[in-house]
Amino acid sequence: GYSLEYFCRARLLAGLVMQSKVGDEIASLWMHNPNRTIHVTSLGGGPAFDFVGLAMAMLFSLSPAASDHSTTQSYPTLNVTVLDYEVGWSDLVHAMNDSTRNIFQQPNFHCRWGGPCDITKPLSHPSNQACLANIATTNLWTCQYCIAENAQQLRASNYIFFQDLWK
């Protein structure tokens, strides 16, 4: 129910990517590296809305026409790893991967469940081992609603997770 009710959040990320300076930088990464693999780690990414949004943005920004998705040769490989405190999202992440790849007919778009992550704890905390494992390969980090949902705990921890991540 949650995923169906809030599926529009995928569109919000796609819109942000396509209409902002951050989006210009991401599109530049995509356009200048068409044969490159882009690794994204989605923190608190729950049902994989970030994957769907980034896939939409990539298709839109790289397609000669927004509806022309017949070839995968010009698209970089998109690998999204979803980390979330709620491990129950893992099945839905797999389903979103299959559905998105099928609908967009893009075999080079991939989304996988990576494990738990708790943005209210230090990066070195055992609950964040999956995140630590992705640091060396991640080109883009996304983190949306879990910030608002955990605002009080983030403030109390002095945003230690993000401080550690940026270091």
Backbone hydrogen bonds, N-H to C=O, Kabsch-Sander energy under -0.5 kcal/mol:
donor,donor_aa,acceptor,acceptor_aa,energy
5,E,1,G,-2.7
6,Y,2,Y,-2.4
7,F,4,L,-0.7
9,R,6,Y,-2.3
10,A,7,F,-2.0
11,R,7,F,-0.5
12,L,8,C,-1.5
13,L,9,R,-1.7
14,A,10,A,-1.9
15,G,11,R,-2.7
16,L,12,L,-2.3
17,V,13,L,-2.7
18,M,14,A,-2.2
19,Q,15,G,-1.6
24,D,20,S,-2.0
25,E,21,K,-2.1
26,I,22,V,-2.4
27,A,23,G,-3.2
28,S,24,D,-2.3
29,L,25,E,-2.0
30,W,26,I,-2.3
31,M,27,A,-3.4
32,H,28,S,-2.4
33,N,29,L,-0.5
33,N,30,W,-0.7
36,R,33,N,-1.9
38,I,36,R,-0.5
38,I,77,T,-3.4
39,H,37,T,-0.6
40,V,38,I,-0.6
40,V,79,N,-3.0
41,T,140,L,-2.1
42,S,40,V,-0.5
42,S,81,T,-2.9
43,L,41,T,-0.7
43,L,142,T,-3.2
44,G,83,L,-1.7
45,G,42,S,-1.0
45,G,83,L,-1.6
48,A,45,G,-2.8
49,F,45,G,-0.7
52,V,48,A,-1.8
53,G,49,F,-2.8
54,L,50,D,-2.7
55,A,51,F,-2.5
56,M,52,V,-2.4
57,A,53,G,-2.4
58,M,54,L,-2.7
59,L,55,A,-2.4
60,F,56,M,-2.5
61,S,57,A,-2.8
62,L,58,M,-1.9
63,S,59,L,-1.5
68,D,65,A,-2.1
69,H,67,S,-1.1
75,Y,72,T,-1.1
77,T,36,R,-1.4
78,L,108,N,-2.2
79,N,38,I,-2.8
79,N,77,T,-0.6
80,V,78,L,-0.6
80,V,110,H,-2.9
81,T,40,V,-2.9
82,V,80,V,-0.5
82,V,112,R,-2.8
83,L,42,S,-2.9
83,L,81,T,-0.5
84,D,115,G,-1.6
87,V,85,Y,-1.0
89,W,86,E,-1.6
90,S,87,V,-1.7
91,D,88,G,-0.5
93,V,89,W,-2.4
94,H,90,S,-1.8
95,A,91,D,-1.9
96,M,92,L,-2.9
97,N,93,V,-2.2
98,D,94,H,-2.3
99,S,95,A,-2.7
100,T,96,M,-2.8
101,R,97,N,-2.4
102,N,98,D,-2.0
103,I,99,S,-3.0
104,F,100,T,-2.6
105,Q,101,R,-0.8
106,Q,101,R,-1.4
109,F,106,Q,-1.6
110,H,78,L,-3.5
110,H,108,N,-0.5
112,R,80,V,-2.4
114,G,82,V,-3.0
115,G,82,V,-0.9
121,K,118,D,-1.7
125,H,122,P,-1.9
128,N,125,H,-2.6
129,Q,126,P,-1.3
132,L,128,N,-2.3
133,A,129,Q,-1.9
134,N,130,A,-0.6
134,N,131,C,-1.3
135,I,131,C,-0.6
135,I,132,L,-1.0
137,T,134,N,-0.8
138,T,134,N,-1.6
139,N,39,H,-3.0
140,L,39,H,-1.7
142,T,41,T,-2.4
144,Q,43,L,-0.6
147,I,144,Q,-1.6
148,A,144,Q,-0.6
149,E,145,Y,-2.4
150,N,146,C,-1.2
151,A,148,A,-1.1
154,L,150,N,-2.8
155,R,151,A,-2.4
156,A,152,Q,-2.2
157,S,153,Q,-1.8
158,N,155,R,-1.6
159,Y,154,L,-2.9
160,I,157,S,-0.9
163,Q,159,Y,-2.4
164,D,160,I,-2.8
165,L,161,F,-2.5
166,W,162,F,-2.5
167,K,163,Q,-1.6
